[in-house]
């Protein structure tokens, strides 16, 4: 997992051999519209469901992870009537800061065409961060977010929140900033404190030995217990698959996905 997906200059200094490639990615993504590929999984080949889940993969992953890592099998085995769109949102759209634009131009037209009532986001690692970035900008469209071990920021912001006594006690001086990590935590606090149903529901699924466990614990402490699902393991699909299976078996799925 990249420590800060927007630090292009820093990454090029650390990995000088990658500079030409990153420049090409940055230039091509910023100057030409590269349509994000996606794959649709329909619960019923004829009738669209009322709920849609959009999957964003982690760094180094692909839209096929949903299928290859058996998450789709877990959903289908439980017979959850949701349609799914898996999006091939790779590192290039994070570096170029075009994820939100691509979501609006390449993905959401399919969503609007399907006339879905409830939209959920599912993302692992960097895809979890992407899910939060998108929901923060377009929260009116998002019912909930399932975060699989999301990257939630570097150590300074984590230490700041810990020093305040946790997320719910944290009172950032800047409520609007250009620091995406701070903005994400401000948004997560608003979601955790929401009682009026204005913000998306947040579910955290992660391994107990994940390398981002410190930040996950901060978020978990602010969420309701039934919104947090731990599994044995680290930052990998074995732990995420186990946590997701626990989520599907233990969460009130009908209520979660607003299934009539």
C-alpha positions in Angstrom: 0.0 0.0 0.0 1.4 3.4 -1.0 1.9 5.6 2.0 0.5 8.7 0.2 -1.0 8.1 -3.2 -0.7 11.8 -4.2 3.1 12.3 -3.6 4.2 11.9 -7.2 7.4 13.9 -6.8 8.4 12.0 -3.6 7.8 8.6 -5.3 9.9 9.6 -8.3 12.8 10.6 -6.0 12.7 7.3 -4.1 12.3 5.3 -7.3 14.2 7.2 -10.0 13.9 4.4 -12.5 10.2 4.7 -12.3 10.1 8.4 -13.2 9.6 8.0 -17.0 6.7 5.6 -16.4 5.1 7.8 -13.8 5.4 10.8 -16.0 3.8 8.9 -18.8 0.9 7.8 -16.5 0.5 11.3 -15.2 0.6 12.9 -18.6 -1.7 10.4 -20.4 -4.2 10.3 -17.6 -4.3 14.1 -17.2 -4.4 15.0 -20.9 -6.4 12.2 -22.4 -9.5 10.5 -21.1 -8.8 6.9 -20.4 -12.0 5.1 -19.7 -11.9 2.9 -16.7 -12.8 -0.7 -17.4 -15.4 -2.4 -15.3 -17.3 -5.6 -15.1 -20.9 -6.1 -14.1 -22.3 -9.0 -12.1 -26.0 -9.2 -12.2 -27.9 -11.1 -9.5 -30.6 -11.8 -12.0 -29.8 -11.7 -15.8 -33.3 -10.2 -16.5 -34.3 -8.0 -13.6 -32.1 -5.4 -12.0 -32.0 -5.3 -8.2 -32.8 -2.2 -6.1 -29.3 -2.2 -4.6 -25.9 -1.9 -6.3 -22.4 -2.4 -4.9 -19.4 -0.8 -6.6 -16.0 -2.5 -5.9 -12.7 -0.6 -6.0 -9.6 -2.7 -5.8 -6.4 -2.1 -3.8 -3.0 -1.1 -5.2 -1.7 -3.9 -7.4 -5.2 -5.4 -7.7 -7.7 -5.4 -10.4 -11.5 -5.5 -11.0 -11.1 -9.3 -11.2 -10.2 -9.5 -7.5 -13.8 -9.6 -6.5 -14.2 -12.8 -8.4 -10.8 -14.4 -8.0 -10.6 -13.8 -4.3 -14.0 -15.4 -3.8 -15.8 -12.3 -2.4 -18.4 -12.7 -5.1 -18.8 -16.4 -4.1 -19.5 -15.3 -0.5 -22.2 -12.8 -1.7 -23.8 -15.3 -4.0 -23.8 -18.1 -1.5 -25.7 -15.9 0.9 -28.2 -15.1 -1.9 -27.9 -11.4 -1.4 -29.9 -9.8 -4.1 -27.5 -7.0 -5.2 -26.0 -6.2 -8.5 -22.3 -5.4 -8.6 -20.0 -3.3 -10.7 -16.3 -4.0 -10.2 -14.1 -1.1 -11.4 -10.5 -1.4 -12.6 -9.4 1.7 -10.8 -5.6 1.4 -10.6 -2.8 3.5 -9.1 -2.7 5.9 -12.1 -6.0 7.5 -11.3 -4.8 8.1 -7.7 -1.5 9.6 -8.8 -3.3 11.9 -11.4 -6.1 12.6 -8.9 -8.7 11.7 -11.5 -10.5 8.9 -9.6 -13.6 11.0 -8.8 -13.9 12.3 -12.4 -13.6 8.8 -13.8 -16.2 7.5 -11.4 -18.6 10.2 -12.5 -18.0 9.8 -16.3 -17.3 6.1 -16.6 -19.2 4.3 -13.8 -22.1 6.4 -12.6 -23.8 6.6 -16.0 -24.3 2.8 -15.7 -25.6 3.3 -12.2 -28.1 5.9 -13.2 -29.2 3.9 -16.2 -29.9 1.0 -13.8 -32.1 3.3 -11.6 -30.7 1.8 -8.4 -32.2 3.0 -5.2 -29.3 2.1 -2.9 -25.6 2.3 -3.8 -22.9 0.8 -1.7 -19.1 1.0 -2.1 -16.7 -1.8 -1.3 -13.0 -1.2 -1.3 -9.8 -2.9 0.0 -6.7 -1.0 1.0 -6.2 1.8 -1.5 -9.7 1.0 -2.8 -11.0 1.7 0.6 -9.4 5.1 0.5 -10.9 5.7 -2.9 -14.3 4.7 -1.7 -14.1 7.3 1.1 -12.8 10.0 -1.3 -15.7 9.4 -3.6 -18.3 9.2 -0.9 -17.1 12.3 0.8 -17.6 14.2 -2.5 -20.9 12.5 -3.6 -22.3 11.3 -0.3 -25.9 12.0 -1.3 -25.7 9.0 -3.6 -24.1 6.5 -1.3 -26.0 4.4 1.2 -23.0 2.8 2.8 -19.3 1.8 2.5 -17.7 -1.5 3.3 -14.0 -0.9 4.1 -11.6 -3.8 3.8 -8.5 -2.7 5.7 -8.4 0.8 4.2 -5.4 3.0 4.1 -6.4 6.0 6.4 -3.3 8.2 6.5 0.3 8.5 7.6 1.5 8.4 11.2 1.3 12.2 11.9 -2.5 12.3 11.5 -2.9 9.0 13.4 -0.8 10.3 16.3 -2.8 13.6 16.3 -6.1 11.7 16.7 -4.7 9.3 19.3 -3.4 12.3 21.3 -6.8 13.8 21.3 -8.2 10.7 22.9 -9.8 9.2 19.9 -11.7 10.2 16.8 -14.9 11.3 18.6 -12.9 13.6 20.9 -10.7 14.9 18.1 -11.5 18.5 17.2 -9.4 19.5 14.1 -8.7 23.2 13.7 -9.1 23.1 10.0 -12.5 21.6 9.0 -11.7 22.3 5.3 -8.2 21.7 4.2 -6.1 20.6 1.2 -4.8 17.6 3.2 -6.9 14.6 2.0 -5.9 12.5 5.0 -7.2 15.1 7.5 -10.3 15.5 5.3 -11.0 11.8 5.3 -10.9 11.6 9.1 -13.2 14.6 9.4 -15.6 12.8 7.1 -15.3 9.6 9.1 -16.1 11.4 12.3 -19.2 12.9 10.7 -20.3 9.4 9.6 -19.7 7.9 13.0 -21.6 10.7 14.8 -24.5 10.7 12.3 -27.9 9.8 13.8 -30.1 11.4 11.2 -29.1 9.1 8.3 -27.4 11.9 6.4 -24.1 10.2 5.9 -23.3 6.7 4.6 -23.1 3.7 7.0 -19.5 2.7 7.6 -18.5 -1.0 8.1 -14.8 -1.8 8.9 -13.4 -5.3 8.1 -9.8 -6.0 8.7 -7.1 -8.4 10.0 -6.0 -8.1 13.6 -2.3 -8.0 12.5 -2.8 -5.6 9.6 0.0 -3.1 9.2 -2.6 -0.3 9.4 -4.2 -1.8 12.5 -3.5 1.3 14.6 -5.6 3.5 12.3 -8.3 0.8 12.1 -8.5 0.6 15.9 -9.1 4.4 16.0 -12.0 4.1 13.5 -13.4 0.9 15.2 -13.6 2.7 18.5 -15.8 5.4 17.0 -18.1 2.9 15.2 -20.8 0.7 16.6 -19.6 -2.8 17.5 -21.9 -4.3 14.9 -20.1 -2.3 12.3 -16.7 -3.8 12.9 -15.5 -7.3 11.9 -12.0 -8.5 12.7 -10.3 -11.6 11.4 -7.0 -13.3 12.0 -4.3 -12.3 9.7 -2.6 -9.3 8.1 -3.0 -7.0 5.1 -4.0 -9.7 2.6 -6.9 -11.4 1.0 -6.9 -14.3 3.4 -7.8 -11.9 6.3 -10.2 -9.8 4.2 -12.0 -12.9 2.9 -12.5 -14.2 6.4 -13.7 -10.8 7.7 -16.1 -10.4 4.8 -17.5 -13.9 5.4 -18.0 -12.9 9.1 -19.7 -9.7 7.9 -22.1 -11.5 5.6 -23.0 -14.1 8.2 -23.4 -11.8 11.2 -24.6 -8.4 9.9 -28.3 -7.9 9.4 -27.9 -8.0 5.6 -31.5 -7.3 4.8 -31.3 -4.1 6.8 -27.8 -3.2 5.6 -28.6 -3.4 2.0 -32.2 -2.1 2.4 -33.6 -5.3 0.8 -37.4 -5.4 0.9 
